[in-house]
């Protein structure tokens, strides 16, 4: 196994840091850290991928894993990109795929980020974890913390679906319900972490969940013969998936693995909680907290994403945009996906098909484009 040394750089200011210990956010400005590698694997390494294990850790040479380490893994990643010609034909596209992240361990894309975060935190000596959750992150941390033998405390809004809460407790985590949204849970989780010396793995308050999420982009590129699609439509709550794929697409170009233009990234949010959409439409460089956030797609109910500025930069740099959709349309499209493609899509997944319709109508996605939609979680988790 080959690994490359990495360090941390602030996403907003010139600060840098060694990656040792349990890093949180930049002490100078409070922005998220990003992982930077001293170098990337040579393109000739593509030939070795055929014999590697089918999990996201097949990309260990792109990830923060030291030589001789074993990741904390439940077989996450390696999710299918399912071609849906019915949708491609309906919208005049060359090809349309749905990347079904519901087939990850614990039922969502959150497994990728938590595998990477728990791997690094366990190696650094973490004794306990805490996190706020809108649902899936809490389930994933409960499972991966349990796998590592480290205790977990999850803080969830009281309105979180019972199926999710049951999953969290089934994996052995301590669960505390909070009156409020995920931002309110985050405040309590950070206070708990400071009091109990637990490591807070909230979205973007540690740097490694991004590295796990970026493997979605690696899988897309490999599935396309180390090429990029023209457009990628992604449901955006906290934004780590969007940011991670933007990051790795640039890394692949820098390393000479892919020479295509970056795919246009499209962020999808709910009309009831759309801070990234509002900021993008206003030409802002940062998001503002969304008042009275409300949506059935609880993965999108993130009124004040710490990574809002990074999401906006990703959209601008790739010539993408941000789209808000109604709960009704997202739910209807989730049913269409299930009935047409036999994919049990969450409302977040349904939101991407709704956004596609808008983007085609607006002329932003054009005939002949190769498009990837993301279903980030399983529909059954909502029932």
N, C-alpha and C positions, 0 to 999 in steps of 0.2 A: 504494500500500500504506500503510495506516494502522497505526501502532503506538503504544503508550502506555508512558510511563516506568514502570519497576518498581524496587523496592528489595527488601531481604530483612528478614524478621523471624524471630526464633528461635521454634521450635515449643514451647519449654518455658519460656523466661524472657523478660523484657521487652526483651532486646537487639535492636537493629536495625542494619542496615548498608547502605551503598551497594553496588550490584551490580557494581561495577567489578572487574576482575581475575579471579582464579580462586578463588572462594570454596569453602571446604570445609564445616566444621561451625562452630557457634557457639563462639567462643573462650572465652566465659564459662562455659558449662555442657556443651559437647560434643554438644548436640542438633542435629538437622537444621535447616537454614534452610528457610523457605517463601517463595516469591516472592509479593509483593503489588504490585498495579498501582495507579497513581494514579487510574485510572478504567477503566470497561469500555465496550465499544462500545454505542451506543444500539440499542434493539430494532428500530429502523427498518432497521438494517443486515442484518436477516434477508433482505431482498429482494435483496441483492447476492450471496447465496451460490449461487444457481443458476448463475451464470456463472463460478464460481471453479474452479480446478484440483482434480482429485479426488486429493488426498493430505491428510494431516493438516495441512499448512500452509495449507489453505483457511481455517483458523482463526487466521491469523497475528495478527489483532487481539486474540486472547485469549492470545497467547504472547510469550515473550521474544525478539522479533526487532526490531531497530532499523530505522528507516526507511532504505531503500536497501540493506539487507543481503539476501543470498541464503542460504537455509539449506543445510546439507550434507544432501542428500536423495537417497534411492533410490526415491522414490514411495511411502513408507510411509503407512499409514493407509488410510482409505476402505474398510475391510473390511466384508463383508456381514453383515447381521443376518438370519439364515435362519429363517423360520417353520417350526416342526416340529409340525403339527397332531396327529400320532400321539402325541407325548408330552403335548401339551396335553390331549387327550382322555383319555389314560390317567390323568392326575392331576387331572382336573376343573378345569383352568385355562381362563381366557378365551383367552389367547394365550401361547405359549411361543416364544421366539426363542433361537437360539444365535449369538452374535457370534463369527465365526471369525477369530481373530487369526493363525491359521496361514498366512493368505494375505498377510501382510506380507512385505516384503523380509526375507530371512534366515530366514523360516519361523516367526517368533514375534512377540509383542507387544513384545519387547525392542527391536525396531527403532525404535519410537516414542521411547522414552526416550533411546536413543543418538543419534538424529538431533538431538534438542534439545540434549543435553549436548555433543556434538562441535561443533555449530554455535556455541554460546556459548564453549566452550574455545578453538576455533580462532580466533574473533574476538578473544579475550583474549591470544593469542600462545602457546598451549600448544605445546611442542616434542615431547612424547612422552606416551603414555597407558599406564596400567597398570590392571588390574582383576582381582579374583578372579571365578570363575564357577562356577555349577553346570551350565552348558552354554550356554544360549541367549544370555546376556548377552555371553559371550566371542565368540560368532560375530558378534553384532551390532556390538560395538565393533571387531572386526577389519575388518568391512566398511566401517563409517563412518569409522574412522580412515584406512583405505586411501583412501576417497573424498576425504578432506580432505588426503591426502598427509602424514599424521603417523604416526610409528611406534607400534606397539602391542605391549605385553607382557602376555600372559594367563597367569594362574595357575589351574590346574584340578585338582580331585581326580583321583587316578590311576584311580578307577573310572568316570570320565566316559565315556559311550558313544563308541566309535571314530568313528561318523558325525560327532558333534559335533567331536571333535578334528581330524578331517580337514578339516571346514569352516573351522575357525579357521586352520589352516595354509594352506589354499587361498587365503584372503583376505590372506595375507602377514604375519600376526602371528607374533611369537616366542612359543612355547608352552612353559611349564614345568609339569610334573606334580608334584603334592604328595601326600604320604601324609597323609590326613586329610579333613575336610569343608571347606565353603566358608569357615567362620570361620578355619580354619587358613590357607587360601589368602589370606584378607584380611590377616592379619598379615604374611605374606611380601610381598604386593603393596604394602602401605603402607611397609614397610621399603625395598623396591625404589624406590618413588616418591621417598622422602626422599633416598636415596643418589644416584639418577640424575636428579633434578629432573624427574621425570615427573609428570603430573597423574593422580591416583587418581580414577577414576570409579566406585568402589564404590557400591552401593545406598545412597542417602540421604547419602553423604559429599560430594555436591555437589547443588545445589538444582534442577537443570534436567531430570533424568530424570523427575521428577514431572510437570513441565509437558508433556513429550511424552506421558506415559501418560494425563494427564487428557483428552486428545483422544478417548479411547475414550468418555468420558462425553458429550462434545459430539456425537459421531456418534450415540450412542444417542438423545439428546434431539432432534437434527435429524431422524433417521429416524422419530420418533414425532410429527412436526409440532410440535416444541418443547414436548413434554410429557415427563414422567418415567414409567417403568414403576413398578409397585407394589413389585417386589422384584428384586434383582440378586444373583446367586450367583457368587462369584469365588474362584478358587484362590489362596491366599495363602502366599507364601514370604517374600520381603523386604518385601512390602506396598506397593510404590510404586503399583501399579495401583489398589488399593483406596483408598489415600490420595489419589491424584490425582483419581479420580472423585468422591470425597466433597468434595474441594476445589472442583472445577468445578461440581458441582451447587449448592453454596452460592453460588458466584460468579454463576451464571445466575439464581438467585433474587434476589440482591442487585441485579443489573443490570436486573431487571424483564423478563427474557426468558422466564422460566417461573414460574408462580405455584403449581404443584402442591407438595404435601408432598414432602420428600426421599424417594427410594426407600429401602426397608429394605435395608440392605447385609448380606449373609451371607458370612462368611469361611469357606473350606473348607481344612482341612489334613489331613495324613496322621496316622493313629494312631501312626505311628512317629516323627513330628516335629510336635508340636502345641503350641508355646509360647503362641500367641495363644488357642487354645481353652482351655488350662489356666488362663491368667490371667483370661480372661473369665468362666469358670465359677466362679472363686474370688472374683470381684468386685475383682480387683487393677487397679491403674492402670498397671502396667508388666509386661512379660514377664520371665521368668527363663530362663537358658540350658537347653535341653533336652539331657539326657544321652543319649549313644549313639544319636543320630539315625540312622534307617534307613528308607528308603522307595524304591520303584521310581520314584516321581514326583520326579525329582531337582530339579525346580524348586521343590519344597516342602521340600527338605532344607536348611532354613535354621534352625539351632538357636538363634540369638541375634539376631533381627532388630533392627537399630538403630531401625526405625520401629515397634516393638511398641506403644509408648504411643499413637502416632497411630492405629494400627489399632484399638486398644481404644476410643479416643475416637470414631472414625468409627462403630463398631458401636453404641455406646451412644447417640450423638446421633441416629442414624437408626432406633433401636428394632429393630436387627437382632440377630444372634447369631453364634456361631462353632461349627462342626461339624467333628468328626474322622471320617474314613472309612478303611476298610481298603484296603490295596493291591489285594487280590483284587477287591473291589467296584468300585474305580476302574477297574481294567483291564477288567473285564467290561462296565462301562457305557461305556467308550471304544469297545469293540467294538459295543455296541448303537447308539451314535451313528453309527458308520461304516455299519452295516448298515441303519439306519432313515433317517438323514438324508444319507447319502453325504458325511459330513464326516470327514476323517482326523484323529480326535481323539487328543491326547496323554493319558496317564494323569491329568494335571491337569484336562484337559477332562472326562474321564470322572468325576472326583471331584465335579464340580458336579452331574451328574445323580444320582449316589448321594446327595449332600447334599439335593437336591430331594426325593427319596423320604422321607428322614428328616424334613425340614421339613414336608412335607404330613402325614405320619403324626402329627407332634407338634402339628399345628394352627397352626403359625406361618405357613405359606403356605396360603391359603384358596382355595376355589373362586371363580372369577371374577377372581383376580389375574392381572395381566400380568407375566410373568417373563422375565428375560434371564439365560441362562447364558453363561459365557465359556469358549471353548476357546483357551487362551493360546499353544499351540504345535502344530506338526505332529507327527502320530504317526510319520511316516517318520524323524524325527530319532532315534527310539529304536531303530530297527531297523538 
